[in-house]
């Protein structure tokens, strides 16, 4: 996940010369908002978490997380490095940085080195999950603090500019324009003639400062605008589109984790078609929702990774059912092969729509799922060969079916791909895709050995 522009959809800039120029900064509009990280599963922690499991994030400071005593938020867990990560303030946003930890930092299940956080993100320090939440400000206090600041004298000259962005920008601008127009309708002040050497007559009314009054009215309207903007744009910075993305990712990730946990709990038992069908029924809405959101936001790598993860879990269960089924005609294996090719093609098409992955970045879930779909095709090739040539005979003996040297060379040529994929993705196969990993191990133990014997027999015959 690349660091995003901290000003994107987050900043409201004020430039009011001669008025309360510090008002925006006073209200925290260009500063980072208060926020917190709340632990959602302390089961991986040895003992109690500090602060009841809440990492408070306040402007002007940062938090370091790890198992070392020097961290501002120490966590007693052997799964964390001594200095695991830091959470730091930016312009209107909080960022997170992995401090070269052993077990890494993930944001919404994607491993990151640095990333800007959004409201609702799930952050994992190693295996320990925290939810990031932006705290809404006390708008009454913001307005009161702004109102207490005296308006500076102004000559009325010069340009007074306020820039608004975001979903509340139009409303805020409308309020300010109305305030300025009302100020301009103010009747001209009574002018009392004076001379440099003669005092004004007793009782004469002092001259009004048109520019100053105008800016006072604008300043009053600015307080209302600050409340509107700070509550609706700055401290809740996710627009409708981003809110939907965050909701889809959060809901989908939780469902996927439940399915993976259940498969892990069933490890060592023979999977049944009923379990697979039940999992598919649970996963299908996640895939559908992620696919729809990705269609509207094809540049979102987070959505692409969620879709790929859910889609591969569905594929894994369908593929396993076809791969293990008795198949005298080979039709089921052909169907499994078509599904693998189709999944690889779909994921490749999604990858081409995404912005380039940062140089040196980790392999993301989309790339992993695409490569594992290719590995599925390799598995089909080996299993088809084994079913077609199930037994190696002695030299000179009659066989019902004997592979040609070209057939042996063709299947043996995929061995390099098999070894590369299974080694590269060993960790994720054993952690998340256990049904598929069982097929990989079965092919390695049975089909690899058979191909090796056929190769030796062919060599002996020549």
C-alpha positions as CSV (number, residue, x, y, z in Angstrom):
1,X,0.0,0.0,0.0
2,X,1.6,3.3,-1.1
3,X,1.5,6.4,1.0
4,X,-1.4,8.5,-0.2
5,X,-1.5,12.3,-0.5
6,X,-2.4,13.5,2.9
7,X,-4.2,16.5,1.6
8,X,-6.5,14.5,-0.6
9,X,-10.2,15.0,0.4
10,X,-9.0,16.3,3.8
11,X,-8.0,19.9,3.7
12,X,-9.9,23.2,4.1
13,X,-7.6,26.2,3.6
14,X,-8.4,29.7,5.0
15,X,-6.6,32.8,3.9
16,X,-8.4,35.8,5.6
17,X,-6.0,38.7,5.7
18,X,-6.6,41.0,8.6
19,X,-9.3,38.7,10.1
20,X,-8.8,35.8,12.4
21,X,-6.1,34.2,10.3
22,X,-5.3,31.6,12.9
23,X,-8.9,30.4,13.1
24,X,-8.4,27.4,10.8
25,X,-5.3,26.3,12.7
26,X,-7.0,27.0,16.0
27,X,-9.8,24.6,15.1
28,X,-7.3,22.0,13.9
29,X,-8.4,22.1,10.2
30,X,-4.9,21.6,8.9
31,X,-3.8,19.6,11.8
32,X,-4.2,15.9,12.4
33,X,-7.4,15.0,14.3
34,X,-7.5,13.1,17.5
35,X,-7.9,9.3,16.9
36,X,-7.4,6.0,18.6
37,X,-6.4,2.4,17.9
38,X,-8.5,-0.1,19.8
39,X,-7.4,-3.8,20.2
40,X,-10.2,-6.1,18.9
41,X,-8.6,-9.4,19.8
42,X,-6.1,-9.5,22.7
43,X,-5.8,-13.3,22.7
44,X,-2.2,-13.1,21.3
45,X,-1.1,-10.8,24.1
46,X,0.6,-12.2,27.3
47,X,-1.2,-10.3,30.1
48,X,-3.1,-7.1,30.0
49,X,-2.8,-4.3,27.5
50,X,-2.0,-0.8,28.6
51,X,-4.9,1.7,28.6
52,X,-7.5,-1.0,28.4
53,X,-6.3,-1.9,24.9
54,X,-6.6,1.7,23.5
55,X,-3.8,3.6,21.9
56,X,-4.7,7.3,22.1
57,X,-3.4,9.4,19.3
58,X,-3.2,13.2,20.0
59,X,-1.9,16.0,17.7
60,X,1.7,16.9,18.2
61,X,2.9,13.4,19.2
62,X,3.4,9.9,18.0
63,X,3.2,6.4,19.4
64,X,5.7,3.6,19.1
65,X,4.4,0.0,19.5
66,X,6.4,-3.1,20.4
67,X,7.4,-5.4,23.2
68,X,10.3,-3.2,24.3
69,X,10.1,-1.1,27.4
70,X,11.1,2.0,25.5
71,X,7.9,2.0,23.4
72,X,5.3,4.5,24.3
73,X,2.7,1.7,24.0
74,X,4.4,-1.6,25.0
75,X,2.7,-4.9,24.3
76,X,3.8,-8.0,26.1
77,X,3.8,-10.5,23.1
78,X,6.6,-12.6,21.7
79,X,5.0,-12.1,18.3
80,X,6.1,-8.4,18.3
81,X,9.6,-6.9,17.8
82,X,11.0,-4.7,20.4
83,X,10.4,-1.7,18.2
84,X,7.7,-3.0,16.0
85,X,6.0,0.1,14.5
86,X,5.2,3.8,15.0
87,X,2.0,5.7,14.4
88,X,2.7,9.4,13.5
89,X,0.8,12.5,12.6
90,X,0.7,14.0,9.1
91,X,-1.3,16.9,7.6
92,X,-4.9,16.0,8.5
93,X,-4.2,12.3,8.7
94,X,-2.4,9.6,10.8
95,X,0.3,7.4,9.2
96,X,1.8,4.1,10.3
97,X,5.4,2.8,9.6
98,X,6.8,-0.7,10.1
99,X,10.1,-0.4,12.0
100,X,11.7,-3.4,10.2
101,X,9.7,-5.8,12.4
102,X,9.9,-9.6,12.0
103,X,6.1,-10.3,11.7
104,X,5.2,-7.1,9.9
105,X,2.4,-4.6,9.9
106,X,-0.8,-5.1,7.9
107,X,-3.6,-2.6,7.1
108,X,-6.8,-4.4,6.1
109,X,-4.9,-7.6,5.6
110,X,-2.3,-6.0,3.3
111,X,1.3,-5.9,4.4
112,X,2.6,-2.4,4.4
113,X,5.9,-0.5,5.1
114,X,4.1,2.9,5.4
115,X,0.5,3.8,4.9
116,X,-2.0,6.6,5.7
117,X,-4.9,5.4,7.9
118,X,-8.6,5.9,7.2
119,X,-11.5,5.7,9.7
120,X,-12.4,2.0,10.2
121,X,-9.1,0.5,9.0
122,X,-8.0,-2.7,10.7
123,X,-4.3,-2.5,11.6
124,X,-2.4,-5.6,12.7
125,X,0.9,-5.4,14.6
126,X,2.0,-8.9,13.8
127,X,-1.1,-11.0,14.6
128,X,-2.6,-8.5,17.0
129,X,-5.5,-6.5,15.5
130,X,-6.5,-2.9,16.2
131,X,-9.2,-0.8,14.7
132,X,-8.4,2.8,13.8
133,X,-11.1,5.4,14.6
134,X,-11.1,9.1,14.1
135,X,-12.6,11.0,17.1
136,X,-15.1,13.7,16.4
137,X,-14.2,17.1,18.0
138,X,-16.3,18.9,20.5
139,X,-17.8,21.4,18.1
140,X,-19.1,23.6,20.9
141,X,-15.6,24.0,22.3
142,X,-14.2,24.7,18.8
143,X,-16.8,27.4,18.2
144,X,-16.3,29.0,21.6
145,X,-12.5,29.0,21.2
146,X,-12.9,30.7,17.8
147,X,-15.4,33.2,19.1
148,X,-13.1,34.3,22.0
149,X,-10.4,35.4,19.6
150,X,-10.7,39.2,19.0
151,X,-11.1,40.3,15.4
152,X,-8.1,42.2,14.2
153,X,-8.5,45.7,12.7
154,X,-8.7,45.7,9.0
155,X,-8.8,48.5,6.5
156,X,-11.2,46.7,4.3
157,X,-8.6,46.6,1.5
158,X,-7.3,43.5,0.0
159,X,-8.7,40.1,-1.0
160,X,-10.2,37.8,1.6
161,X,-10.2,34.2,0.4
162,X,-11.6,31.0,1.8
163,X,-11.1,27.7,-0.1
164,X,-13.3,24.7,0.5
165,X,-13.0,21.1,-0.7
166,X,-14.9,18.0,-0.1
167,X,-18.6,17.0,0.2
168,X,-19.4,19.9,2.5
169,X,-17.5,22.5,0.5
170,X,-20.5,23.7,-1.5
171,X,-22.6,24.3,1.6
172,X,-19.8,26.0,3.4
173,X,-19.1,28.3,0.5
174,X,-22.8,29.2,0.2
175,X,-22.8,30.2,3.9
176,X,-19.8,32.4,3.5
177,X,-21.0,34.1,0.2
178,X,-24.3,34.9,1.9
179,X,-22.4,36.5,4.9
180,X,-20.3,38.6,2.6
181,X,-23.3,39.8,0.6
182,X,-25.1,40.8,3.8
183,X,-22.0,42.7,4.9
184,X,-21.9,44.6,1.7
185,X,-25.6,45.7,2.1
186,X,-24.6,47.5,5.3
187,X,-25.6,51.2,5.0
188,X,-22.7,53.7,4.8
189,X,-21.5,55.1,8.1
190,X,-22.1,58.7,9.3
191,X,-19.0,60.7,8.5
192,X,-18.1,63.4,11.1
193,X,-15.9,66.1,9.5
194,X,-12.7,66.6,11.4
195,X,-9.4,68.4,10.8
196,X,-6.0,67.4,11.8
197,X,-5.7,70.3,14.2
198,X,-9.3,70.4,15.6
199,X,-10.8,67.9,17.9
200,X,-14.1,66.3,17.0
201,X,-17.2,68.0,18.6
202,X,-18.3,66.5,22.0
203,X,-20.8,63.8,21.6
204,X,-20.0,63.1,18.0
205,X,-20.4,59.5,17.1
206,X,-17.1,57.8,16.2
207,X,-16.7,56.8,12.6
208,X,-17.5,53.2,11.8
209,X,-15.0,50.9,10.2
210,X,-16.8,49.3,7.3
211,X,-14.0,46.9,6.6
212,X,-13.8,45.9,10.2
213,X,-17.5,45.3,10.6
214,X,-17.6,43.4,7.4
215,X,-14.8,41.1,8.7
216,X,-16.5,40.7,12.0
217,X,-19.6,39.4,10.2
218,X,-17.5,37.2,8.0
219,X,-15.6,35.9,11.1
220,X,-18.9,35.0,12.8
221,X,-20.0,33.1,9.7
222,X,-16.6,31.5,9.7
223,X,-17.3,30.0,13.1
224,X,-20.4,28.3,11.7
225,X,-18.5,27.2,8.7
226,X,-15.8,25.7,10.9
227,X,-18.4,23.7,12.8
228,X,-19.9,22.5,9.5
229,X,-16.7,21.7,7.8
230,X,-14.8,20.3,10.8
231,X,-17.7,18.0,11.7
232,X,-18.6,16.9,8.2
233,X,-15.4,17.0,6.2
234,X,-12.2,17.2,8.1
235,X,-12.9,14.9,11.1
236,X,-14.9,12.5,9.1
237,X,-12.8,12.7,5.9
238,X,-14.1,9.7,4.0
239,X,-16.5,10.7,1.2
240,X,-19.4,8.5,0.2
241,X,-17.3,6.5,-2.2
242,X,-14.5,5.9,0.3
243,X,-17.0,5.1,3.0
244,X,-18.5,2.3,0.8
245,X,-15.1,0.9,0.0
246,X,-14.1,0.9,3.7
247,X,-17.4,-0.8,4.6
248,X,-17.1,-3.5,1.9
249,X,-13.5,-4.2,2.9
250,X,-14.3,-4.4,6.7
251,X,-17.3,-6.6,6.3
252,X,-15.7,-8.8,3.6
253,X,-12.5,-9.3,5.6
254,X,-14.4,-10.4,8.7
255,X,-16.4,-13.0,6.7
256,X,-13.3,-14.3,5.0
257,X,-11.4,-14.7,8.3
258,X,-14.3,-16.7,9.7
259,X,-14.2,-19.1,6.8
260,X,-10.4,-19.5,7.0
261,X,-10.6,-20.1,10.8
262,X,-13.2,-22.8,10.3
263,X,-11.1,-24.5,7.6
264,X,-8.2,-24.3,10.0
265,X,-10.3,-25.9,12.8
266,X,-11.3,-28.7,10.4
267,X,-7.7,-29.4,9.5
268,X,-6.9,-33.1,9.5
269,X,-10.4,-34.2,8.8
270,X,-11.7,-35.2,5.4
271,X,-13.6,-32.2,3.9
272,X,-17.1,-32.9,2.7
273,X,-19.0,-31.4,-0.2
274,X,-21.5,-30.0,2.3
275,X,-18.9,-28.0,4.2
276,X,-17.5,-26.6,0.9
277,X,-21.0,-25.6,-0.3
278,X,-21.8,-23.9,2.9
279,X,-18.5,-21.9,2.8
280,X,-19.2,-20.9,-0.8
281,X,-22.7,-19.7,0.2
282,X,-21.1,-17.5,2.8
283,X,-18.3,-16.2,0.6
284,X,-20.4,-15.5,-2.5
285,X,-21.9,-12.2,-1.2
286,X,-18.4,-11.0,-0.3
287,X,-17.2,-11.7,-3.8
288,X,-20.3,-10.1,-5.4
289,X,-20.1,-7.0,-3.3
290,X,-16.3,-6.6,-3.7
291,X,-16.7,-7.1,-7.5
292,X,-19.4,-4.4,-7.7
293,X,-17.4,-2.0,-5.7
294,X,-14.3,-2.7,-7.8
295,X,-16.3,-2.1,-10.9
296,X,-17.0,1.4,-9.6
297,X,-13.4,1.9,-8.3
298,X,-11.1,-0.1,-10.6
299,X,-8.1,1.7,-9.2
300,X,-8.5,0.4,-5.7
301,X,-5.9,-2.2,-4.9
302,X,-7.5,-2.9,-1.5
303,X,-10.8,-3.9,-3.2
304,X,-8.9,-5.9,-5.8
305,X,-7.1,-7.8,-3.1
306,X,-10.3,-8.5,-1.2
307,X,-12.0,-9.7,-4.4
308,X,-9.1,-12.0,-5.2
309,X,-8.9,-13.4,-1.7
310,X,-12.6,-14.2,-1.6
311,X,-12.7,-15.5,-5.2
312,X,-9.8,-17.9,-4.6
313,X,-11.5,-19.3,-1.5
314,X,-14.6,-20.0,-3.5
315,X,-12.4,-21.5,-6.3
316,X,-10.5,-23.6,-3.8
317,X,-13.6,-25.4,-2.7
318,X,-15.1,-25.9,-6.1
319,X,-11.7,-27.0,-7.5
320,X,-11.1,-29.5,-4.7
321,X,-14.5,-31.1,-5.3
322,X,-13.8,-31.6,-9.0
323,X,-10.1,-32.6,-8.5
324,X,-10.9,-35.4,-6.0
325,X,-14.0,-36.8,-7.7
326,X,-13.8,-40.2,-9.5
327,X,-13.3,-39.3,-13.1
328,X,-13.0,-42.2,-15.6
329,X,-13.7,-39.9,-18.6
330,X,-11.5,-37.0,-17.4
331,X,-14.4,-34.6,-17.7
332,X,-14.2,-33.3,-14.1
333,X,-10.5,-32.6,-14.4
334,X,-11.1,-30.7,-17.7
335,X,-13.8,-28.6,-15.9
336,X,-11.3,-27.9,-13.1
337,X,-8.7,-26.8,-15.6
338,X,-11.2,-24.4,-17.3
339,X,-12.0,-22.9,-13.9
340,X,-8.3,-22.3,-13.1
341,X,-7.7,-20.7,-16.5
342,X,-10.8,-18.5,-16.1
343,X,-9.8,-17.3,-12.7
344,X,-6.2,-16.5,-13.8
345,X,-7.6,-14.5,-16.7
346,X,-10.0,-12.6,-14.5
347,X,-7.4,-11.7,-12.0
348,X,-4.9,-10.6,-14.7
349,X,-7.5,-8.3,-16.2
350,X,-8.1,-6.7,-12.8
351,X,-4.3,-6.3,-12.3
352,X,-4.0,-4.4,-15.6
353,X,-6.5,-1.8,-14.4
354,X,-4.6,-1.0,-11.2
355,X,-1.9,1.7,-10.8
356,X,1.6,0.3,-10.8
357,X,2.8,-1.4,-7.6
358,X,5.5,0.6,-5.8
359,X,9.0,-0.7,-6.5
360,X,10.2,-3.2,-3.9
361,X,6.7,-3.7,-2.6
362,X,5.5,-7.0,-1.2
363,X,3.5,-9.4,-3.4
364,X,-0.2,-8.5,-2.9
365,X,-3.1,-10.9,-2.5
366,X,-4.2,-10.4,-6.1
367,X,-0.8,-11.5,-7.5
368,X,-0.8,-14.5,-5.1
369,X,-4.3,-15.7,-6.1
370,X,-3.4,-15.4,-9.8
371,X,-0.2,-17.4,-9.4
372,X,-2.1,-20.1,-7.4
373,X,-4.6,-20.3,-10.1
374,X,-1.7,-21.1,-12.5
375,X,-0.5,-23.7,-9.9
376,X,-3.9,-25.3,-10.1
377,X,-3.5,-25.8,-13.8
378,X,-0.2,-27.5,-13.1
379,X,-1.9,-29.8,-10.5
380,X,-4.5,-30.8,-13.2
381,X,-1.7,-31.6,-15.6
382,X,0.0,-34.0,-13.2
383,X,-3.2,-35.6,-12.1
384,X,-4.4,-36.2,-15.6
385,X,-1.0,-37.8,-16.5
386,X,-1.3,-40.1,-13.5
387,X,-4.8,-41.2,-14.3
388,X,-3.9,-41.8,-17.9
389,X,-0.7,-43.7,-17.1
390,X,-1.3,-45.1,-13.6
391,X,1.3,-47.9,-13.5
392,X,4.9,-48.1,-14.7
393,X,5.7,-51.5,-16.2
394,X,8.9,-53.3,-16.6
395,X,10.9,-52.9,-19.8
396,X,9.4,-55.1,-22.5
397,X,6.2,-55.8,-20.8
398,X,2.9,-54.9,-22.4
399,X,1.1,-51.9,-20.9
400,X,-2.4,-50.7,-21.4
401,X,-1.1,-47.2,-21.8
402,X,2.5,-45.9,-22.0
403,X,3.4,-42.3,-22.3
404,X,5.7,-41.1,-25.2
405,X,9.0,-39.4,-24.3
406,X,7.3,-36.1,-25.5
407,X,4.5,-36.6,-23.0
408,X,6.9,-37.2,-20.2
409,X,9.0,-34.2,-21.1
410,X,5.9,-32.0,-21.4
411,X,4.6,-32.8,-17.9
412,X,8.1,-32.8,-16.4
413,X,8.5,-29.3,-17.8
414,X,5.9,-27.9,-15.4
415,X,7.9,-29.2,-12.4
416,X,9.8,-26.0,-12.2
417,X,6.6,-23.9,-11.9
418,X,5.2,-26.3,-9.3
419,X,8.3,-26.0,-7.1
420,X,8.5,-22.2,-7.5
421,X,4.8,-21.5,-6.7
422,X,4.6,-24.0,-3.8
423,X,7.8,-22.6,-2.2
424,X,7.0,-18.9,-2.7
425,X,3.5,-19.3,-1.3
426,X,4.1,-22.0,1.3
427,X,3.2,-19.7,4.2
428,X,-0.1,-18.5,2.8
429,X,-1.0,-22.0,1.6
430,X,-0.6,-23.4,5.1
431,X,-2.3,-20.4,6.8
432,X,-5.2,-19.4,4.5
433,X,-5.7,-21.9,1.7
434,X,-5.5,-25.3,3.5
435,X,-7.8,-27.2,1.2
436,X,-5.7,-26.2,-1.8
437,X,-2.5,-26.9,0.1
438,X,-3.7,-30.5,0.7
439,X,-4.0,-31.0,-3.0
440,X,-0.5,-29.6,-3.6
441,X,0.9,-32.0,-1.1
442,X,-1.0,-35.0,-2.5
443,X,0.3,-34.3,-6.0
444,X,3.8,-33.9,-4.8
445,X,3.7,-37.2,-2.9
446,X,1.9,-39.3,-5.5
447,X,2.0,-37.8,-9.0
448,X,5.6,-36.5,-8.8
449,X,6.8,-39.9,-7.8
450,X,4.9,-41.5,-10.7
451,X,6.3,-39.1,-13.3
452,X,9.8,-39.7,-12.0
453,X,9.4,-43.5,-12.3
454,X,8.1,-43.1,-15.9
455,X,11.1,-40.9,-16.7
456,X,13.5,-43.5,-15.3
457,X,11.7,-46.3,-17.3
458,X,11.9,-44.3,-20.5
459,X,15.6,-43.7,-19.9
460,X,16.3,-47.4,-19.2
461,X,14.4,-48.3,-22.4
462,X,16.7,-46.2,-24.4
